[in-house]
Amino acid sequence: MAGLPPQPQHVHALPLLLLVVLPCLIPCLRATTEMAPTAATAGASDEGASALLGLLQRVQSEALRTLGPHDFDPKFYVDLPLATDERAAAAALAALPRPSPSRAELDDFLSRYFGDPGSDLVADVPPDFEPEPRGFLPHVHSPEARAWALEVHALWKRLARRVAPDVAARPDRHTLMPLPGRAVVPGSRFREVYYWDSYWVIRGLLVSKMYDTAKTIVLNLVYLLEKYGFVPNGARSYYTNRSQPPLLSSMVLEIYRATGDVEFVRTVFHSLLKEHSFWMSEIHNVAIADNHGRVHNLSRYQARWNKPRPESATIDEELASKLNSMAAKEKLYCEIASTAESGWDFSSRWMRNSTDMTTLATTYIIPVDLNTFLFKMELDIGALAKVVGDNATSEFFLNASKARHIAIDSILWNSEMEQWLDYWLPGDADCQEVHEWKPNSQNRNIFASNFVPLWLNAYHSESWRASRHLDYFMPQG
């Protein structure tokens, strides 16, 4: 999601909860030069969408001048649906009193020219929702625990949405993106679908026996993937400059295991190949030679963006004001967006100086979690290819997973700490070259991401590793 950046922390606990604890529960809640637009970012560069975003960012800046920074949410303003012609709204904005309008004048302007954020989504209770599904949590016998679980289960009715028809009819008036089917949103200020949040949503839906809704969520993501060439961070036009942790294949595999629906797998299978190609493309791939001279290919996060994120533009601009040159600011904007692509926005994990967010350097890091997700993607596609009878593709991806497994162990494993560690590329690195592995380039700080391979159970055949990691967690409580 895109949010207000918290103070950076050395140990980021939330992903550990998500990756280790929540799979057992019911997860319901959730570049220094101008970059030319590509076919994959056509939605963001569309003339109507660009004009609307430009207008909404000007509204955002005007609102900040009027309201001040306390409890100011910049995302509110870029989620506003336009209620009239964009040129008329732009002219009315330019005519507001200077140096800034009063709160009443701003409110009057917003009510005249815009709808409320979220009004372009309509509540839509999923047809497969049942108050107490048959076979729901069969091993939970405590009346109190079951009552609580059913309260959580009931949240699906509150979080399910369908995109209003006007979004597809008048895309120039909405930053919300049209979707073919029903959606589940995180709630509160997050009024749209998010990519990796959807994995946890689907895990919960499967516990709730809502198989059709789970499939629809995947089909929505596949629709976005086919349109943009990757799954965007979220279903807003301002999120099409980056993706999020790649868990689409995991969603498909979870649904197949729960339903045995081979036809569903056939429907989405080739889209999974397209997503894998995106993460293996030049912008994400890094070649690195280990201490034996063997070259491995691993991946990094990198957004195709060097401007303030529209949903947090006033915050990004304030941070970048600490830098002197436009080139330095554009580089920072790219790093901010790339950090948002990681899902860890924000953490000192991505900073050269843990107290200074202007030192974000996410594109110079080979992350443990991303490469573990991609290792799982390759295993997933190999297994799903077998399901659809494509043995050649299955063999290809199983071999790819073996190569990534070796690469993760060769580059990211630290035998002294007995953990997988992020690897830092040199600051002057050209990511098209083959880098030489250096032991002092591993980040020896402790982050939850160091343990993501345990969630995957990627090393189930090496039980000593899991045992050592459990020993680490015991003193932590």
N, C-alpha and C positions, 0 to 999 in steps of 0.2 A: 504494500500500500504506500501511498504517498502521505507523509505526515509532517508535523512540525518536528524538526530535529531535536532529539533530547541531548542532554549532556553526554558526551562519549564515555563509555565504560570499558574497562579492561576485560572484564569477563561478562559476555553477553549471555544472560541466562535464558531468554525467551526461546531462541532456536533449540536449546537443549531440551526444554520442556516440550516443544513441538515435535522434535525428532525422536525423543526417547519415551516421553510419558504419554502424549496425546494419542499415538496409535493404539493405546490400550483403552482409551476412553471414548467419549462421543464428542468429536470436535465440531461444534455447531457455530460458535462465534468466531466466532472468529478469533592532435587535433587542434592545434593552434591556428588553423586556417578555417575559413568557412566551409562547412561540409555540404556538398551538393546533395539535393534530394535524389533518392533512388526509387526504383519501382516498389521496393519493400516499404518505403515510407510515403507512398503516394497519397494515402489517406490524410497524413498530417500536412502535406504540402498542397492539397487541393485548395483551389482559390477561395471557395466559400468557407471552408474550415479555417483557413489561415486568416481571412478577414474577421471572422467571428472571434477567434482566439486573440487577435490583436486588439479588438474592441474590449473583450473581457479583461485582458491584462491592464488596459488603461483604466477600466472601471475599478479593478483591484487596487491600482496605485492611488486612484482618487479616494477610494474608501479608506485606505490606510492614512492618508493625509487628514481625513475628517475624523476618523475614529481613534487613531493612535494605535500603537503596537500591542497594548495590553489585551490579551485574549483574542487577538486578531487572527482569523482563519482565512488565508488567501485562497484556499481551495473553494470556499463557498462561492466566490465570484466567478471562477471559470466553470462552475457547474450550472450557472444560470442559463435556462433556455430563453432564447430571444422570442419575444411576443409580437414583434413588428419588424419592419424593414431595418436591416443593419445600418444603412446610411442615415435613416431618421434617428436611430438610437445614438449613432456616432455624433451627429449634429447636436442633439440634445445634451450629450456629455460635454461637448466643447463649449456649450452655452452656460454651463453651471457656473455659479459665482466663483471668483478667484479672490484669494489664493486657494481656498477650499470651500466647498458648500457646507452648510450646517447639516447636522444629522437628519433633521426633518426634510431638508431639500434633497439629500441623498436618498432617503427612503422613498420620497415621492417619485424621483427619477427611476428608481429600481422598480417600483410598483407599476409605473406607466409602460415601461419598455421590456420588462422581463417577467417570466414566471418564477415560481419558487424552485430552488434546487431540489431535484428529486421528483418534481411534478411531471417529468416526462417518463416516469416509470409508474406502472399501476400494480397494485397488489393482486396476486393471483395464486390462490391456494392450490398446490399441486393435487391432481386427481388421485395420485397414489398415496396420499397422506391418510393414515388411519390413526385415531386417538391412541390405540394400543395395538400395534401390529402383532399378528400371530408370530410366535417364535422370537419375540423381542427380549434380548438379554436373558437367555434361558438359565444362565448360571448365577444370576443375581436374585437372591431370595429374600433379602432384607426388605421389609415393607417401606422403610424410610428411604433406602437407596433407590428402590423402584419408583417411588413417588417422585423423587428428585429427577431421576432419569427421564420420566415421562414429561416433567415440566420442561426439561431441556429439549426433548423430542418435539414438543409443541411449538418451539421457536421456529420450526420450518414454515409454519403458517404466517409468521410475522416477517420472515426474511425473504420469502419467495416473491418475485416480481416478473412482470413482462414489460418489455420496452413498448412505449406508446406508439401507435401507428404514425403519428406526426414526425417521429424521429427519422423514419425511412422516407417519408414523403417530403420533408423539408430538412435535409441534413445540414443545410447552411445555417440553421437556427439552433443547432444542438452540438455540444461537445460530446454528448453521449452517443455511442455507436449502436446502430441497429443490430439486433441478434435474431436468429431464426426461431429460437425457442425460449422457454421459461428460464429464469435465472435465479440464483440465490446470492444475495449480497451480504457483506459483513455487517452492515447496519451502521447507525449513527451517521457521521460525516462521510462514510464510505458508501456511496449510493450506487455503486456500479460493481460489475464483476471484476475480480482480480485473479491473476493466473495461478500463482502457487497456493493462494488461499483455497482455491477450488479443490486441491487435492484433499485437504482436511475436511472440507465440506462433503466431498464424495465419500470419504471414510465414514463420516457420520450418517450420511444418507443410506449407505449400505447396511449399517447397524439398524437403521430405522426401516429397512426393507423397502425403501423407495427407489427401486431399481430404474424405473423409467425416468425419474427426475435426474438421477445420476448420469444416465446416458445423454439426456438433453444437455446437461452442463458440458459434457465432453464435446458434443456436436457443436455447441456454441463456440468453444475454443478452436475446434477444427475449422469452423467457418472463418474465424479471424486469421488463423494460420494460412489458409488458402488465399485469403485476400491480401495479406501483408508479407507472406513468406516466412513468418515466425509468429509465435503467440505473443502479443503485446503484454506489457506490464498489467494493463487493465483495459476495460472497454470504454475508454475516452479517447478522443482524437489527440489529446496532448500526451498520451502514453505510447504512441506509436514510434517513439525514438529508441525504445529499449524493450527487452523481454524481462523475464524473471526466472528464478530457478526452474529448470526444465523437468517437470514431473508429469507431463501429459501421458507418456507411455505407462507410467505407474498407475495413473487413473484408469487407463484402458485395461491394464492387466488385473487390477483389483475388481473391476466390473465383470470381466470375463470369469474370474475365479468364483465370483458370487452367483453368476447367472448361467455360465456356459454358453453364452450367446455368440456363436461363431459368426453369424451374419453381421453383427455389430462390429466385430473385429475386422471383417473384410471391408466394411464401410470406411473405417478410419485408418486402415493400415498404411496406405501410401502417404498419408499426411504425416505419419510418424517418421517416415524416411526423410521427408522434406525438413522436418524440424531438426533431425540429426545433422543434415547437411548445413543448416544455418549455424549450428554450434561448432561445426568443424570448419567453417569458412575462415578465410584469411584474417578477418577482423578479430576472431576469438582464438585462433590456433597459435600456440607457441611451441617451437621446437627447442629441445634442450638435451645436451649430451651429458650422460652420467659420468661418474669418475672412472668408468671403464671404456669410455668413448662411444657407448651405444646411444643413438639418438632416439628420443621419445617425443611424442606429440601429446601435449596437454592443453587445457583450455583456460581462458580467463574471461572475466566480465568486461565488456566495453560497449557503452552506448554510442549511438551515432548522433551526437548532439553536442553543441558547444555554446549553448545559450542558457539563460535561467530556465528552470523547469516552470512551465506556465502555472502549474498548481501550487508552486511555492516560490514564485518569481521574486516577490518582495524580500523574502528571507535569503534567497540565493544572491540577490543583488547587494544586500547589506553585507553578507559575508565577503563577497568579491570586492567590496569597496576598500578592503584592507590591502589590496594588491594595486600596483601602479600601472602596469601595462595592460592593454587590451588582450595581447597574446596570453598573458598569465591568467587573466580572467576567463578567457575562453577555455583554456586548459582546465581550470578549476571547475567550470560548468560541466565539462565532459566527465571529470572525475566524480562530481556530485551525482550526475545521472547514472553513471556506471555503478556507483554505490547503491543507488536505488534499484538497479537491475539485480543486484545481489540479494535483495530482500533484507539485508542487514543495514538499514538506513536509520541511524548511523552508529558506528562503533569505532573505537580507537584501533580496532583490528586493521582498518584501512588507512591509517594515518602514519606518516613518517614521524611526526611529533604528536604524541597522544593528547596534548593539551591544545592543539591548534588545528581546527578543521580546514584551514586553507592548505594544509599539507596532505589532504586526501590523495591517495595514489593507487586507487583500486585497479587501474589498468596495468599496473606494474606487479601485480600479485597473481600467482597461480594458486587458486584456492582449493583447499581440501574438499569442501562440501560440493562445489560445482563439479569437480572431476569425479567425485563419488556418485553424484546424480547422473552424470553422463555414463559412467560405468554401468549403473543400473539401467539406464535407457538402452544401452547396447545389449545387456542381458535380456531386458524386456522384449525388445524387437526380435531378438533371436528366438525367444520362446513363442511370441505371437506369430512369427513367420512359420513356425512349425504348425501352429493352429490352422493357418490358412493354406497349408500345403506347399509353401515356398521354401524348399529345403536349401536351395543355393543361398538365398538371402539369410536364412537362419545361420548357416555355417559362416557366412561373411561377418555377421554381427557378433557371433560367439567368439570368433577370432579377434575382432576389434576389442571386445571386452577383455580378453586375455592380455592383449597388448596394453590396454589402459591400466589393468591391474598391475602389470609389471612396472609401468611408468609411475603409478602412484607410489608403489613401494620403493622404487629407485630414487625418486626425486623428493617425495614428501615424507617418507617414513624416517623417524629419528630413533635409532636404536638405543641411544643413551637415555632419552626421555620416555621411550616406548610409547610414542604418540605419532600421529600424522600431523605435520606442521605446514602452514602456508609457506610458499617460497617467493621471495622478493627478487624481481629482476632489477638490474642496475638502472639508475635514473636516466642514463643516456642511452638506454637500450633501443635498438631498432628491432622491432618484434618480427621482422622478416628473416633475421639472421638466426643461426643456431647458437644458442647460449651454452656456456660451460657451467656445469653444476658446481656450486661452492657451498660447503657446509655452513659457513657463517651467514648465508643468505636465507636460511630458514628462520621464520619468526618463532622464537622460543617462548613467547607468551602463551598463557593458557586461555583458550577460547572454547566455547561449546562446539564449534565447528571441528575441532581436533578429533572429536569422537563420533562424527557423523557416520564413518564406516561401520560403527557398531550397530547403529540403527538399521542400516542396510543389511546387516548380518553378512557382509561381503566376505568376512574372514571366519565364517563358521567352522571351517576345517582347521583353523589355527586357534584352538580354544585358549591357549596360553595368553594370547593377546587380549581377549575379552576378560580373562581372569585378572590380568594386570590392571586393566582399566577399571574394573570393579573395585580393586584394591585402592585405586586413586580416589574413587568417589566416596568410599566408606568414611574417611575422616572428615569429609566435607558435610556430612549429614544429609 
